[in-house]
Amino acid sequence: MNDFQEIADRVRIEALRGEFTDAAMMRDRDRLAALFTLDGALRMPDGDIELIGRDEIRTGGERLQSQWDFFVQNSHPGTIRIDGDAATGRTYMHEVARLLDGRSGLNYAVYHDTYRRTPEGWRFTERVYEIRYADSTPLAGSAPGRDARADDSGGAGRVGGAAGAGTADASATGAAGAFAAPVPARADDFTAPASAERLERAVTALRANGFAAELLDDAAAARARVKELIPAGAGVFTGASETLRLSGIEADIETGDRYRALRSRVLAMDRATESDRIRRLVATPDVLLASVAAVTETGSLVIASASGSQLPASAGGAARAIWVVGAQKLVPDLDTALRRVERHALPLETVRAQAVYGRPSAVNRLLVLNAEPQPGRGTVLLLREAVGF
């Protein structure tokens, strides 16, 4: 390799590393994933995280970004060693972040990289993220124009800050927070995945209460299991749920012709002239597919709603109900479940509702399912990872 070729390769690899930071800052998940080879890997050993392939990297980025209030990443050049069509290197990172639930902090870290020359140009074959320093002290600053509005309205900023002040952990900040691994939960930490012991205890309690309950590894496993549980041709209503959206389950139901997707049908109907028909379709589908705000270790499900339109199907109107539940939604008891609704789920749902509907959300109706009197009607797919609110 001549000197000019090596200089050109170094410039291109440095541009690749800069493109990664820009894609992360601009929340461009497709572009970020495309910076990796098809079999590329993003690994975070401090969080026991391993994402293989562009699809997993893209989906993981979406999960992270849905939780951000703000995120700033700075990358600083490190070494690059080129060997023909392969190369290795290091990039030094400084990141500042705050999540919608109020947790915040900063990281200093190192990406240990390997690169490969491809027809698309230089691409990452692996990035391994090593945290060298993490500070979970609550950040005093803010993204201009965001915190002031939240505090004035008593919305997500105020509630999240109260819940998370002084309690953030390293796994919640920066790139390591993209897919926060299970950490020891504190009282009212509504974002940390529950331990394996607690999850297994909840599954046992749910089964004792008449629910069909399964413990699955992750959202991908839930996505596959949902396909097995719902027969082709069934009329399926999907409740509004970040869990279903982020896992890809919502898209599986709403696209294609395997099922009769009722949500898209209802949204296309005239609410002024077809309100009764809409009400019946939503209340009595063949299958309700949704999530919950909380599940207790004693085997109860807690569902919150602003309008209440989806509650009849959960309560018994649907011939079959399937709830997909992330590990962070497991709480000890009903009192804690209600605090989770008010202090955690509602502020985050208000952010979503403001963006989608132009108005805040509210807890106008609550449904608590303590047991399922019809064996086999209600199925809870409880995950070992955190997904959704």
Disulfide bonds with the S-S distance in Angstrom:
none
